[in-house]
């Protein structure tokens, strides 16, 4: 039994017919075009309602504004979208936990425009979506869209164009085509009713989703964890390999291969320097290097200063002592017996030659001998993020601290890969570092999303989108992922927008996805993305000094940076990013900043 009700949509009172059924599931049913006689008493609309009621649904069919007793006037589908949102809210406010949408003709078109922007929508069914009469081009992602039906003689919803719309909006949606049926179902109501009954049973059996697009992400919590910006990927782990994207082809050279060859071909232990912007993917690439060298039968020890909680004695000597202690702990956990006398004391105030020699003789030399007895080729030490160690450079210029650390590491006589801050290369220290270590640092640049001439770098953009899709759909075949961008973003251009605004900075992109997920489920609306971009922009602007704006204009114009301290700040604060192509290094302003 239906009862007449009224609900508010903006300034207007809207007339509806309400049937109270199961409070867990309800449906809003929308009618054909108001200017062509469409209303809630249309026989197709009534048939849809009857089927839902028989399945136990709470139903609400209503007259759009300006139709029947509803206040207002026709508003070309815009105001009518507000009416549907208000009808869904009416269901939810009256105890219905989740709502479905079922629209016929114009009603299906209106529903499609609000489905992804309205919380509480579970499933959506379209009856003869009028793709040949009204444009669906502005709609790209409809993850809640599950079923559609049309006739093979429907002049307003031709089968070919309905299928094209489905392939764009949700390839998983089911299409039923009724034979000898036109747009008005005058002789096909039984077929329509049978279709709805069959597919509603599938909807009832399917697991409900709490909000809009989460059912299309295999595991929303897993996606959220994969977008943790502090997480480095370790491709020795099966789960992390699913998220990893190799950017070496667009970064103008395979730096890891060069470092690996330097280690494998070298006759004597040496130190390799590795640098790049904070968050550009250095730690993930180092873990990849670790994995590849272990396949070559090396034993690789990693020390990540950013993950260490012990920050006492943060000069070069104290850092070296903690590196050695951590290495000893790892080796002992694997059952290797090692002397422990040196590690019974606290970290020394400084690591002179005697301390360095003791660490070598008590730890690394016997460790290497035993590893080679086990058939290993050698021992490699990776020291990542040493500049995270608190006051590492409080009393000395940073370059001298790293030179001091380098001198001590050389005395250990083991292969070492050491990361250094990118800003050191622009402080006049580059030549000093080269003299100390005997090599120039390998620089991991940003992912190029545009070339120095301003044109789009299509391959770079493709790889960044691929990374987004890998985090969301790790178990989906790589070729199939591209069709799922619409499940993440409400409009197709948003995927390119979020990648472009990251500047090709891997962690920035992951951070933006993480922030979007904190605000709402995918597919993310344009409003959500703009909020996230503005928040990221505000963080940068709060750090910026007035004179730095003038420098940014120079960088934008010349695509280069000077050696002055001021330019160090631009790089350190990520106001400016470094890129590389066949012509060499060039620089661009962070796209979040308007200069």
Secondary structure, 3 states (H helix, E strand, C coil): CCEEEEEEECCEEEEEEEECCEEEEEEEEECCCHHHCCCCCCHHHHHHHHHHHHCCEEEEEECCCCCCCCCCCCCCCHHHHHHHHHHHHHHHHCCCCEEEEEEECHHHHHHHHHHHHCCCEEEEEEECCCCCCCCCCCCCCCCCEEEEEEECCCCCCCHHHHHHHHHHHCCCCEEEEECCCCCCCCCCHHHHHHHHHHHHHHHHHCCCCCCCCHHHCCCHHHHHHHCCCCCCCCCCCHHHHHHCCCCHHHCCCCHHHHHHHHHHHCCCCCEEEEEECCCCCHHHHHHHHHHHHHHCCEEEEEEEHHHCCCCCCCCHHHHHHHHHHHHHHHHHHCCCCCCCHHHHCCCCCCCCHHHHHHHHHHHHHHHHHHHHHCCCCEEEEEEECHHHCCCCCCCCCHHHHHHHHHHHHHHHCCEEEEEEEHHHHHCCCHHHHHHHHCCCCEEECCCCCECCCCCECHHHHHHHHHHHHHHHCCCCCHHHHHHHHHHCECCCHHHHHHHHHHCCCHHHHHHHHHHHHHHCCCCECHHHHHHHHHHHHHHHHHHCCHHHHHHHHHHHHHCCCCCCHHHHHHHHCCCEEEEEECCEEEEEECCCCCC
